Amino acid sequence: MSTTGPISLKPFNTFHIDESARECIEIHRREDLLQLQATRNQEPWYILGGGSNVLLTQAVHGLVVFNRLQGITCIREDETHVWIQAASGAIWHDLVLWCVERGYGGIENLALIPGTCGAAPIQNIGAYGVELTAVFHELEALDIQGGNIRLFSREDCRFGYRDSVFKQEAKGLYFIVSITLCLSKTPRVNTSYGGLQQVLQERGIAHPGIRDVADAVIAIRQSKLPDPAVTGNAGSF
Ligand SMILES: Cc1cc2nc3c(=O)[nH]c(=O)nc-3n(C[C@H](O)[C@H](O)[C@H](O)COP(=O)(O)OP(=O)(O)OC[C@H]3O[C@@H](n4cnc5c(N)ncnc54)[C@H](O)[C@@H]3O)c2cc1C
């Protein structure tokens, strides 16, 4: 779906900043994305997932591309691990819950981080003692100008603290299409973060599983940060 403007971006960023765009387009399927690339590859794209890590300071002159690609699938498994691929427009927290429900461990500490799966590698999201890089396998990204889909391994992504190649040399060049994580079927939980241990102790949980950790993280986050849907904010930074 394409809309021409001016269109207010206020509902689409968690700061609720009322800047405008001259044109917005929603991408629901890969084919939509490839068609957009074929026809609009010479224009600057301003990709928006959940808008939880952007600070709009002026009207957006490029084409605003809302990422709505959906889907979470297990693409491979062995006795100990599963490789889970998530479309970049899937909500990150939905992916965490999907994995916790199935007993796949590794991202439970990252529960309730707002935003989409596709934005997660951009700043190597992290919280409560865990970063995305620990479970990251690879991602697919569309070269916006060239039109090729390229695979990026963990090494290619050059993850650092809230950093990756997508915030450096590759900034603005790619549309991340999907991410693949390698998760454990026999998870060992990470409760190294002090506040997490405290909540688990208060709940009388001596041997927590991944669901206990996710629940504790959710409780801590809900007690600390306002819900961006109610009070505009961009978390802590
Ligand atoms: C209340 C709150 C709590 C938070 N807590 C944490 C936390 O604990 N840890 C943490 O690491 N972060 C945290 N954040 C920051 C934020 O949630 C993450 O950075 C998240 O990954 C952003 O996802 P998004 O979909 O909202 O990205 P957006 O804000 O939509 O986009 C962020 C940037 O990525 C680009 N982008 C988005 N999707 C794509 C794509 N598919 N391809 C290419 N480029 C893309 C955008 O153009 C933009 O430059 C928090 C934010 C809020 C509001």
The ligand as an SDF file (V2000), in Angstrom:
LIG
                    3D

 53 58  0  0  0  0  0  0  0  0999 V2000
   10.9840    1.3840   25.8210 C   0  0  0  0  0  0  0  0  0  0  0  0
   12.1770    0.9810   25.0060 C   0  0  0  0  0  0  0  0  0  0  0  0
   13.0880    0.0630   25.5160 C   0  0  0  0  0  0  0  0  0  0  0  0
   14.2100   -0.3400   24.7730 C   0  0  0  0  0  0  0  0  0  0  0  0
   15.0670   -1.2580   25.3120 N   0  0  0  0  0  0  0  0  0  0  0  0
   16.1430   -1.6680   24.6060 C   0  0  0  0  0  0  0  0  0  0  0  0
   17.0590   -2.6210   25.1700 C   0  0  0  0  0  0  0  0  0  0  0  0
   16.8930   -3.0940   26.2800 O   0  0  0  0  0  0  0  0  0  0  0  0
   18.1240   -3.0050   24.4100 N   0  0  0  0  0  0  0  0  0  0  0  0
   18.3310   -2.5260   23.1550 C   0  0  0  0  0  0  0  0  0  0  0  0
   19.3060   -2.9290   22.5250 O   0  0  0  0  0  0  0  0  0  0  0  0
   17.4810   -1.6150   22.6020 N   0  0  0  0  0  0  0  0  0  0  0  0
   16.4110   -1.1820   23.2940 C   0  0  0  0  0  0  0  0  0  0  0  0
   15.5540   -0.2550   22.7490 N   0  0  0  0  0  0  0  0  0  0  0  0
   15.7990    0.2530   21.3920 C   0  0  0  0  0  0  0  0  0  0  0  0
   14.9770   -0.4610   20.2860 C   0  0  0  0  0  0  0  0  0  0  0  0
   13.9400   -1.2180   20.8260 O   0  0  0  0  0  0  0  0  0  0  0  0
   15.8480   -1.3800   19.4400 C   0  0  0  0  0  0  0  0  0  0  0  0
   16.9140   -0.6670   18.8630 O   0  0  0  0  0  0  0  0  0  0  0  0
   15.0450   -2.0700   18.3170 C   0  0  0  0  0  0  0  0  0  0  0  0
   15.8400   -3.0640   17.7040 O   0  0  0  0  0  0  0  0  0  0  0  0
   14.5470   -1.0880   17.2650 C   0  0  0  0  0  0  0  0  0  0  0  0
   13.6410   -1.7730   16.4330 O   0  0  0  0  0  0  0  0  0  0  0  0
   12.6110   -0.9950   15.4970 P   0  0  0  0  0  0  0  0  0  0  0  0
   11.9560   -1.9940   14.6090 O   0  0  0  0  0  0  0  0  0  0  0  0
   11.7100   -0.1540   16.3260 O   0  0  0  0  0  0  0  0  0  0  0  0
   13.6020   -0.0620   14.6610 O   0  0  0  0  0  0  0  0  0  0  0  0
   13.2780    1.3710   14.0400 P   0  0  0  0  0  0  0  0  0  0  0  0
   13.2920    2.3830   15.1520 O   0  0  0  0  0  0  0  0  0  0  0  0
   12.0920    1.3280   13.1700 O   0  0  0  0  0  0  0  0  0  0  0  0
   14.5940    1.5680   13.1430 O   0  0  0  0  0  0  0  0  0  0  0  0
   15.8550    1.7570   13.7490 C   0  0  0  0  0  0  0  0  0  0  0  0
   16.9110    1.9310   12.6440 C   0  0  0  0  0  0  0  0  0  0  0  0
   17.0400    0.7180   11.9190 O   0  0  0  0  0  0  0  0  0  0  0  0
   16.7110    0.8990   10.5410 C   0  0  0  0  0  0  0  0  0  0  0  0
   15.9530   -0.3010   10.1320 N   0  0  0  0  0  0  0  0  0  0  0  0
   14.8400   -0.8000   10.7290 C   0  0  0  0  0  0  0  0  0  0  0  0
   14.4660   -1.9470   10.1280 N   0  0  0  0  0  0  0  0  0  0  0  0
   15.3480   -2.1600    9.1200 C   0  0  0  0  0  0  0  0  0  0  0  0
   15.4950   -3.1850    8.1210 C   0  0  0  0  0  0  0  0  0  0  0  0
   14.6340   -4.2170    8.0070 N   0  0  0  0  0  0  0  0  0  0  0  0
   16.5380   -3.0830    7.2500 N   0  0  0  0  0  0  0  0  0  0  0  0
   17.4120   -2.0560    7.3270 C   0  0  0  0  0  0  0  0  0  0  0  0
   17.3150   -1.0550    8.2230 N   0  0  0  0  0  0  0  0  0  0  0  0
   16.3000   -1.1070    9.1200 C   0  0  0  0  0  0  0  0  0  0  0  0
   15.8750    2.1710   10.4880 C   0  0  0  0  0  0  0  0  0  0  0  0
   15.9770    2.8040    9.2260 O   0  0  0  0  0  0  0  0  0  0  0  0
   16.5110    2.9840   11.5980 C   0  0  0  0  0  0  0  0  0  0  0  0
   17.6940    3.5980   11.1470 O   0  0  0  0  0  0  0  0  0  0  0  0
   14.4250    0.1910   23.4780 C   0  0  0  0  0  0  0  0  0  0  0  0
   13.4970    1.1230   22.9510 C   0  0  0  0  0  0  0  0  0  0  0  0
   12.3870    1.5130   23.7070 C   0  0  0  0  0  0  0  0  0  0  0  0
   11.4030    2.4780   23.1250 C   0  0  0  0  0  0  0  0  0  0  0  0
  1  2  1  0
  2  3  1  0
  2 52  2  0
  3  4  2  0
  4  5  1  0
  4 50  1  0
  5  6  2  0
  6  7  1  0
  6 13  1  0
  7  8  2  0
  7  9  1  0
  9 10  1  0
 10 11  2  0
 10 12  1  0
 12 13  2  0
 13 14  1  0
 14 15  1  0
 14 50  1  0
 15 16  1  0
 16 17  1  0
 16 18  1  0
 18 19  1  0
 18 20  1  0
 20 21  1  0
 20 22  1  0
 22 23  1  0
 23 24  1  0
 24 25  2  0
 24 26  1  0
 24 27  1  0
 27 28  1  0
 28 29  2  0
 28 30  1  0
 28 31  1  0
 31 32  1  0
 32 33  1  0
 33 34  1  0
 33 48  1  0
 34 35  1  0
 35 36  1  0
 35 46  1  0
 36 37  1  0
 36 45  1  0
 37 38  2  0
 38 39  1  0
 39 40  1  0
 39 45  2  0
 40 41  1  0
 40 42  2  0
 42 43  1  0
 43 44  2  0
 44 45  1  0
 46 47  1  0
 46 48  1  0
 48 49  1  0
 50 51  2  0
 51 52  1  0
 52 53  1  0
M  END
$$$$
